[in-house]
Amino acid sequence: MVILEKKIEGLSKAALNRFVLRAKRAAGLRGDITVLLTSNAAMRSLNSRFRRLNKPTDVLSFPSGDMTNGTGANPAGEIAISADIALRNALDLGHAPAVEVKILALHGILHLAGYDHERDNGTMARKETKLRRALNLPISLIERAHTSPPNSAKPALRTSRQRKAQTA
């Protein structure tokens, strides 16, 4: 299910729902997913409540574990995405806001599938890169984090050759 509290140009509820189903299948995730596209204010509230960080964030994932929702279906969890941050990232990176929402949704789906880029030594990053390519999406969230200069507000897009030269 998709809930659009805040609209993104070029992205309908049906289109996002179709993408989520494709990404969920590609990630091997079973169960229902609810995706909320909302404002920075709502994301700040969720981030403060669940992560104790009083600032908005781009995407949050809430795995539901093995609980059922009373219908016999096993929900995989919920994802909240900031439309405001998605719009800003899209402008900075030169792609459509609808594409950015899909990148964030894919990232959230991988978290629901049990991946954790902060602790898995690159496993999630590799999976996200593979799925991003299969789903025809540009640079992923994790790739951006690893290619940004330390004091830059804007991610720098580098080629693999440039990244290798920098680590050599």
Long-range contacts (C-beta under 8 A, 24 or more apart in sequence): 1-32, 1-33, 1-34, 1-35, 2-34, 2-35, 2-37, 3-34, 3-35, 3-36, 3-37, 3-38, 4-37, 5-36, 5-37, 5-38, 5-39, 5-42, 5-83, 6-37, 6-38, 6-39, 6-83, 6-84, 7-37, 7-83, 8-37, 8-83, 8-86, 8-87, 8-97, 8-98, 8-101, 9-97, 9-98, 10-96, 10-97, 10-98, 11-37, 11-97, 11-98, 11-101, 15-98, 16-101, 16-102, 16-105, 19-102, 19-105, 19-135, 20-105, 20-109, 22-135, 23-102, 23-105, 23-106, 23-109, 23-131, 23-135, 24-76, 24-109, 26-131, 26-134, 26-135, 27-106, 27-109, 27-110, 27-113, 27-127, 27-131, 28-113, 29-76, 29-109, 29-112, 29-113, 30-74, 30-76, 31-64, 31-73, 31-74, 31-75, 31-76, 31-77, 32-69, 32-73, 32-74, 32-75, 32-76, 33-75, 33-76, 33-77, 33-78, 33-79, 33-109, 33-112, 34-75, 34-77, 34-78, 34-79, 35-78, 35-79, 35-80, 35-81, 35-105, 35-108, 36-78, 36-79, 36-80, 36-81, 37-81, 37-83, 37-86, 37-101, 38-80, 38-81, 38-82, 38-83, 39-82, 39-83, 39-84, 40-82, 40-84, 40-85, 42-80, 42-82, 43-80, 43-82, 43-84, 43-85, 46-80, 56-82, 56-84, 56-85, 57-82, 57-85, 58-82, 58-85, 58-86, 58-89, 58-104, 58-141, 59-104, 59-105, 59-107, 59-108, 59-141, 60-108, 61-108, 61-109, 61-111, 61-112, 63-111, 63-112, 63-114, 76-112, 76-113, 77-112, 79-105, 79-108, 79-109, 79-111, 79-112, 81-105, 81-108, 92-154, 92-155, 93-138, 93-139, 93-144, 93-155, 93-157, 95-138, 99-137, 99-138, 102-135, 102-137, 103-132, 103-137, 103-138, 103-140, 103-141, 104-141, 106-131, 106-132, 106-135, 106-137, 106-140, 107-140, 107-141, 107-142, 117-142
